[in-house]
Amino acid sequence: MGRKTVLHDLHVALGARMVDFGGWDMPVNYGSQIEEHHRVRREAGVFDVSHMCVIDLRGPGVRSFLSRLLANDVGKLWKSGKALYSCMLNESGGVIDDLIVYYQGEQWWRVVVNAGTRDKDLAWMRRCASEWQTEFSLTERSDLAILAVQGPQARSRVASLLETEDQEPALSLGAYEARECGLWFVARTGYTGEDGFEIMLPAEEASSVWQALNAAGVASCGLGARDTLRLEAGMNLYGNDMNEQHHPLESNLAWTVAFQPADREFVGRAALERLRTAGVSHKLVGLVLEERGVLRAHQRVIVAGEGAGTGAGTGVGATASEGEITSGSFSPTLERSIALARVPRNAVGAVQVDIRGKLLPARVVKPPFVRHGRVLVDL
């Protein structure tokens, strides 16, 4: 058995199928994964993401520390509650983790990191703080649970559970903004391509709030639907689409790297500057499978070069090159198989995917595939 969130017993009572996820015992679905997916796209669903790690940084040195630690620039954050998505890199430019940082004030910043990387993230942060002789406190908030409520009706249904004086301010939050609502920390962020809130709240309240959301018409959803939703939204999964061996520039995350101001030094900058000058050999793209089949991580992607064959099952010629699917699944919204794939930078149009020894045609597209309920790629 893996580690458990505070909601574990409730998940079991609700009939969830539990699986190991990065060392945590988590619900993959409560019945129909596809139905849970559709409920989020059309109405609202709630996910237990309490396995993720909330870290509070307090003290006068936090801004300078985060400015050096993160590839994105916390200099953009001056309004209380404003959030920023960033990668935390190693010296070679590889991604240690992707995370969200919230600015609450010069003396208080909040960072949320992935579950499977929490131990190495905390160790890296402490190591850097020690080496840079930066003084501040770093606290892992294991007393908090996190509920992600996502879908077009999510915010209104969460607001109905808030105190009257907090309802309008919560509904007025912009994208990537957060505020304290009593003991709740309500953030307008998510990982599904839909609107919604992520709520950090005292762990002892999580079960009753989950059930109150169910009573308000919010569906219980597992990690299976969360994965197909984020894939449709073109959102990377750490460990699949980027990791310490791959940098942001080849992971469709160049937009998270702030090279300006030019005098801001951050971990991994020198390596990324060299890579940018030399030219990146691969890129992360979306794929839509043109025939029946299922796209999965680690399948080969054949990119035809000049004079190479392009039909399914044909030879690919001497100039063909290869890439690899990083994440793939059946898309309930598109009703076909889609993927993210790291491919040579010249890849456009038609490619082939090796599925159990058979080459099937696929098409390169620009993610996201779906956002806010709208299909954004041609089928």
C-alpha positions as CSV (number, residue, x, y, z in Angstrom):
1,M,0.0,0.0,0.0
2,G,1.2,3.5,-0.8
3,R,0.8,6.8,1.0
4,K,-2.8,7.9,1.5
5,T,-4.5,11.3,1.4
6,V,-6.9,12.3,4.0
7,L,-9.7,11.5,1.6
8,H,-8.7,7.8,1.1
9,D,-11.5,6.3,3.1
10,L,-14.1,8.4,1.5
11,H,-12.9,7.4,-2.0
12,V,-13.2,3.8,-1.0
13,A,-16.7,4.4,0.4
14,L,-17.7,6.0,-2.8
15,G,-16.7,3.0,-4.8
16,A,-13.5,4.3,-6.4
17,R,-11.0,2.0,-8.0
18,M,-7.8,2.7,-6.2
19,V,-4.4,2.4,-7.9
20,D,-0.8,3.3,-7.1
21,F,0.2,6.7,-8.5
22,G,3.8,7.7,-7.7
23,G,3.7,5.9,-4.4
24,W,0.2,7.2,-3.4
25,D,-3.0,5.1,-3.2
26,M,-5.3,7.2,-5.4
27,P,-8.7,6.9,-7.1
28,V,-8.4,6.3,-10.9
29,N,-12.2,6.4,-11.4
30,Y,-15.5,5.9,-9.7
31,G,-17.1,3.9,-12.4
32,S,-17.0,5.4,-15.9
33,Q,-13.8,7.3,-16.6
34,I,-15.3,8.7,-19.9
35,E,-18.4,9.9,-18.1
36,E,-16.2,11.7,-15.5
37,H,-14.3,13.3,-18.4
38,H,-17.5,14.5,-20.0
39,R,-18.9,15.8,-16.7
40,V,-15.9,18.1,-16.3
41,R,-16.1,19.3,-19.9
42,R,-19.9,20.0,-19.6
43,E,-20.6,20.7,-16.0
44,A,-18.2,20.2,-13.0
45,G,-16.1,17.6,-11.4
46,V,-13.9,17.4,-8.2
47,F,-10.5,15.8,-8.0
48,D,-8.4,14.9,-4.9
49,V,-5.0,16.4,-5.5
50,S,-3.9,16.4,-1.9
51,H,-0.9,14.2,-2.8
52,M,0.7,17.4,-4.2
53,C,2.9,19.3,-2.0
54,V,2.2,22.8,-0.7
55,I,5.3,24.7,0.5
56,D,5.1,28.1,2.2
57,L,8.2,30.3,2.0
58,R,8.4,33.2,4.4
59,G,11.0,35.9,4.9
60,P,12.6,38.9,3.3
61,G,14.9,36.9,1.0
62,V,12.2,34.8,-0.8
63,R,11.8,37.0,-3.9
64,S,15.5,37.0,-4.7
65,F,15.7,33.2,-4.0
66,L,12.8,32.4,-6.3
67,S,14.2,34.8,-9.0
68,R,17.3,32.7,-9.1
69,L,15.6,29.3,-8.6
70,L,13.0,29.5,-11.3
71,A,13.2,29.8,-15.1
72,N,10.1,32.1,-15.2
73,D,10.4,35.5,-13.6
74,V,8.7,36.2,-10.3
75,G,9.5,39.8,-11.0
76,K,6.1,39.7,-12.8
77,L,4.4,39.1,-9.4
78,W,3.5,42.2,-7.4
79,K,-0.3,41.9,-6.8
80,S,-1.2,39.8,-3.8
81,G,-2.7,36.5,-4.9
82,K,-1.2,36.5,-8.4
83,A,0.2,33.2,-9.5
84,L,2.9,32.1,-12.0
85,Y,3.6,28.7,-13.7
86,S,7.3,27.9,-14.0
87,C,9.9,25.1,-14.3
88,M,12.6,24.6,-11.8
89,L,15.8,23.6,-13.7
90,N,19.1,21.9,-13.0
91,E,22.4,23.4,-14.3
92,S,22.1,21.6,-17.6
93,G,18.6,23.0,-18.2
94,G,16.7,19.8,-17.4
95,V,13.4,20.1,-15.7
96,I,13.6,19.1,-12.0
97,D,9.8,19.9,-11.7
98,D,7.1,22.2,-13.0
99,L,5.2,24.1,-10.3
100,I,2.9,27.1,-9.5
101,V,4.1,29.9,-7.3
102,Y,1.7,32.3,-5.6
103,Y,2.7,35.8,-4.4
104,Q,0.9,36.7,-1.2
105,G,3.3,39.5,-0.1
106,E,7.0,40.1,0.2
107,Q,7.1,38.0,3.3
108,W,4.9,35.1,2.1
109,W,5.1,33.1,-1.1
110,R,3.4,29.7,-1.7
111,V,4.7,27.0,-4.0
112,V,2.8,23.9,-5.1
113,V,4.9,21.1,-6.6
114,N,4.2,17.6,-7.9
115,A,3.6,14.6,-5.7
116,G,6.2,12.3,-7.1
117,T,8.9,15.0,-7.0
118,R,8.2,16.5,-3.5
119,D,11.2,15.0,-1.8
120,K,13.7,15.9,-4.4
121,D,12.1,19.4,-4.8
122,L,12.4,20.1,-1.1
123,A,16.0,18.8,-1.0
124,W,16.9,21.0,-4.0
125,M,15.3,24.1,-2.6
126,R,17.0,23.6,0.8
127,R,20.4,22.9,-0.9
128,C,20.1,26.1,-3.0
129,A,19.0,28.2,0.0
130,S,22.1,27.0,1.9
131,E,24.5,27.5,-1.0
132,W,23.2,31.0,-1.7
133,Q,23.1,31.8,2.0
134,T,19.5,33.0,1.7
135,E,17.5,33.4,4.9
136,F,13.9,32.4,5.0
137,S,11.6,29.7,6.4
138,L,10.4,26.8,4.3
139,T,7.4,24.9,5.6
140,E,5.8,21.9,4.0
141,R,2.0,22.3,4.6
142,S,1.1,18.7,5.3
143,D,-1.9,20.0,7.3
144,L,-3.7,21.1,4.1
145,A,-5.7,19.1,1.5
146,I,-6.2,20.2,-2.1
147,L,-9.4,19.8,-4.1
148,A,-9.5,20.7,-7.8
149,V,-13.0,21.6,-8.9
150,Q,-13.1,22.0,-12.6
151,G,-15.7,22.6,-15.4
152,P,-17.9,25.4,-16.7
153,Q,-20.1,25.3,-13.6
154,A,-17.3,24.7,-11.1
155,R,-16.8,28.2,-9.8
156,S,-20.4,28.9,-9.1
157,R,-20.9,25.6,-7.3
158,V,-17.8,26.3,-5.1
159,A,-19.0,29.8,-4.4
160,S,-22.2,28.4,-3.0
161,L,-20.2,26.8,-0.2
162,L,-18.3,30.0,0.7
163,E,-19.3,32.5,3.3
164,T,-21.5,35.3,1.8
165,E,-18.7,37.9,2.1
166,D,-16.3,35.7,0.2
167,Q,-18.5,34.7,-2.7
168,E,-18.2,37.7,-4.9
169,P,-14.5,38.2,-4.3
170,A,-13.9,34.6,-5.2
171,L,-16.0,34.8,-8.4
172,S,-14.1,38.0,-9.3
173,L,-10.7,36.3,-9.3
174,G,-8.9,36.5,-12.7
175,A,-7.1,33.5,-14.2
176,Y,-4.1,32.5,-12.1
177,E,-5.2,34.5,-9.1
178,A,-5.9,33.4,-5.6
179,R,-7.3,34.7,-2.3
180,E,-7.9,33.6,1.2
181,C,-11.5,32.9,2.0
182,G,-11.5,32.2,5.7
183,L,-9.3,29.2,6.2
184,W,-9.6,28.3,2.5
185,F,-7.0,29.3,-0.1
186,V,-9.0,29.5,-3.3
187,A,-7.0,29.7,-6.6
188,R,-8.4,30.1,-10.1
189,T,-6.0,27.5,-11.6
190,G,-6.4,24.0,-12.9
191,Y,-5.1,21.2,-15.1
192,T,-8.0,20.3,-17.4
193,G,-8.4,23.2,-19.9
194,E,-11.6,24.2,-18.2
195,D,-12.3,27.0,-15.7
196,G,-12.5,26.2,-12.0
197,F,-10.9,26.5,-8.6
198,E,-8.2,24.7,-6.7
199,I,-8.9,24.9,-3.0
200,M,-6.3,24.4,-0.3
201,L,-8.1,23.8,3.0
202,P,-7.6,22.3,6.4
203,A,-7.3,18.5,5.9
204,E,-10.0,17.8,8.5
205,E,-12.5,19.7,6.4
206,A,-11.8,17.9,3.1
207,S,-14.2,15.0,3.4
208,S,-17.2,17.1,4.4
209,V,-16.5,19.7,1.6
210,W,-16.2,16.9,-1.0
211,Q,-19.6,15.5,0.0
212,A,-21.1,19.0,0.0
213,L,-19.8,19.4,-3.6
214,N,-21.3,16.1,-4.5
215,A,-24.6,17.3,-3.1
216,A,-24.3,20.5,-5.2
217,G,-24.0,18.4,-8.4
218,V,-20.2,18.2,-8.7
219,A,-19.1,14.7,-9.8
220,S,-16.4,12.8,-8.1
221,C,-13.6,12.3,-10.6
222,G,-10.4,10.2,-10.6
223,L,-6.9,10.5,-12.0
224,G,-7.9,8.7,-15.2
225,A,-10.2,11.5,-16.3
226,R,-7.7,14.1,-15.1
227,D,-5.1,12.6,-17.4
228,T,-7.3,12.6,-20.5
229,L,-8.5,16.1,-19.7
230,R,-5.0,17.5,-19.4
231,L,-3.9,15.7,-22.5
232,E,-6.7,17.2,-24.5
233,A,-5.7,20.6,-23.1
234,G,-2.1,20.1,-24.2
235,M,-0.7,20.3,-20.7
236,N,2.5,18.5,-19.9
237,L,2.8,15.7,-17.4
238,Y,6.0,15.6,-15.4
239,G,8.0,12.5,-15.9
240,N,6.4,11.9,-19.4
241,D,6.6,15.1,-21.4
242,M,9.5,16.7,-19.5
243,N,12.0,15.6,-16.9
244,E,15.6,16.2,-15.9
245,Q,16.9,14.8,-19.2
246,H,14.8,17.2,-21.3
247,H,14.7,21.0,-21.2
248,P,11.8,23.4,-21.7
249,L,12.8,24.5,-25.2
250,E,12.2,20.9,-26.5
251,S,9.1,20.4,-24.3
252,N,6.8,23.1,-25.7
253,L,7.6,25.2,-22.5
254,A,9.8,27.9,-24.0
255,W,7.0,30.3,-23.0
256,T,7.8,29.6,-19.3
257,V,11.4,30.7,-19.6
258,A,12.0,34.4,-19.1
259,F,15.2,35.4,-20.8
260,Q,14.4,39.1,-20.1
261,P,15.6,40.9,-18.1
262,A,18.9,39.8,-19.6
263,D,20.8,40.3,-16.3
264,R,18.6,37.9,-14.3
265,E,20.7,34.9,-13.5
266,F,18.7,31.7,-12.9
267,V,19.7,28.0,-12.6
268,G,20.0,26.5,-16.1
269,R,20.1,29.8,-17.9
270,A,23.6,29.4,-19.4
271,A,22.7,25.9,-20.7
272,L,19.5,27.1,-22.3
273,E,21.3,30.1,-23.9
274,R,23.7,27.7,-25.5
275,L,20.9,25.4,-26.7
276,R,19.0,28.3,-28.1
277,T,22.1,29.6,-30.0
278,A,22.9,26.1,-31.4
279,G,19.3,25.4,-32.3
280,V,17.0,22.9,-30.7
281,S,16.9,19.5,-32.5
282,H,13.5,18.3,-31.2
283,K,10.1,19.8,-30.3
284,L,7.0,18.6,-28.5
285,V,3.9,18.5,-30.8
286,G,0.4,17.2,-30.8
287,L,-0.6,14.1,-32.8
288,V,-4.0,13.0,-34.0
289,L,-4.2,9.3,-35.2
290,E,-5.9,9.0,-38.5
291,E,-7.0,5.4,-38.1
292,R,-8.2,3.2,-35.3
293,G,-5.7,2.4,-32.6
294,V,-4.4,3.7,-29.3
295,L,-1.4,6.0,-28.9
296,R,0.7,5.3,-25.9
297,A,3.9,6.7,-24.4
298,H,7.2,5.4,-25.9
299,Q,5.8,4.4,-29.2
300,R,8.1,5.4,-32.1
301,V,7.1,8.2,-34.4
302,I,8.5,8.0,-37.9
303,V,9.1,11.4,-39.6
304,A,9.6,11.1,-43.3
305,G,12.3,13.2,-44.9
306,E,12.8,14.1,-48.6
307,G,12.2,11.0,-50.7
308,A,10.8,8.9,-47.8
309,G,7.6,7.0,-48.0
310,T,4.5,8.5,-46.3
311,G,1.8,5.8,-46.5
312,A,1.0,3.4,-43.7
313,G,3.0,0.3,-43.9
314,T,5.4,1.6,-46.5
315,G,9.2,1.9,-46.3
316,V,10.3,5.2,-44.8
317,G,13.5,5.7,-46.7
318,A,17.1,6.6,-45.7
319,T,16.2,10.2,-44.8
320,A,13.5,9.4,-42.3
321,S,14.1,10.3,-38.7
322,E,12.4,9.2,-35.5
323,G,10.7,10.7,-32.5
324,E,8.7,9.3,-29.6
325,I,5.3,9.6,-28.0
326,T,5.6,11.1,-24.5
327,S,1.9,10.9,-23.6
328,G,-1.0,9.3,-25.5
329,S,-4.6,8.2,-24.9
330,F,-8.1,8.0,-26.4
331,S,-9.7,11.4,-26.4
332,P,-13.3,11.2,-25.2
333,T,-14.1,14.6,-26.7
334,L,-12.5,14.0,-30.1
335,E,-13.4,10.3,-30.1
336,R,-10.1,9.3,-31.5
337,S,-6.5,8.8,-30.2
338,I,-4.3,11.8,-29.5
339,A,-0.8,12.2,-28.1
340,L,2.0,14.6,-27.3
341,A,5.3,13.5,-29.0
342,R,8.8,14.7,-29.0
343,V,9.9,14.7,-32.7
344,P,12.6,16.2,-34.9
345,R,12.1,19.9,-35.4
346,N,11.4,19.5,-39.1
347,A,8.3,17.4,-38.5
348,V,5.1,18.8,-40.0
349,G,2.0,17.3,-41.5
350,A,1.9,13.5,-41.9
351,V,3.9,11.1,-39.7
352,Q,3.7,7.4,-38.8
353,V,3.4,5.8,-35.5
354,D,4.7,2.3,-34.8
355,I,1.9,0.5,-33.0
356,R,2.8,-3.1,-32.3
357,G,4.9,-3.3,-35.4
358,K,2.4,-1.7,-37.7
359,L,2.9,1.8,-39.0
360,L,-0.3,3.9,-38.8
361,P,-0.7,7.4,-40.1
362,A,-1.0,10.4,-37.8
363,R,-1.0,14.1,-38.2
364,V,1.1,16.7,-36.5
365,V,-1.1,19.5,-34.9
366,K,-0.4,22.3,-32.5
367,P,-1.8,21.7,-29.0
368,P,-4.1,22.2,-27.2
369,F,-6.7,19.9,-28.8
370,V,-9.6,21.1,-26.6
371,R,-10.0,24.2,-24.3
372,H,-13.1,25.4,-22.6
373,G,-15.2,22.8,-24.2
374,R,-14.1,23.8,-27.8
375,V,-12.3,21.5,-30.2
376,L,-9.3,23.5,-31.5
377,V,-7.9,21.1,-34.1
378,D,-9.2,20.0,-37.5
379,L,-10.5,16.4,-37.5
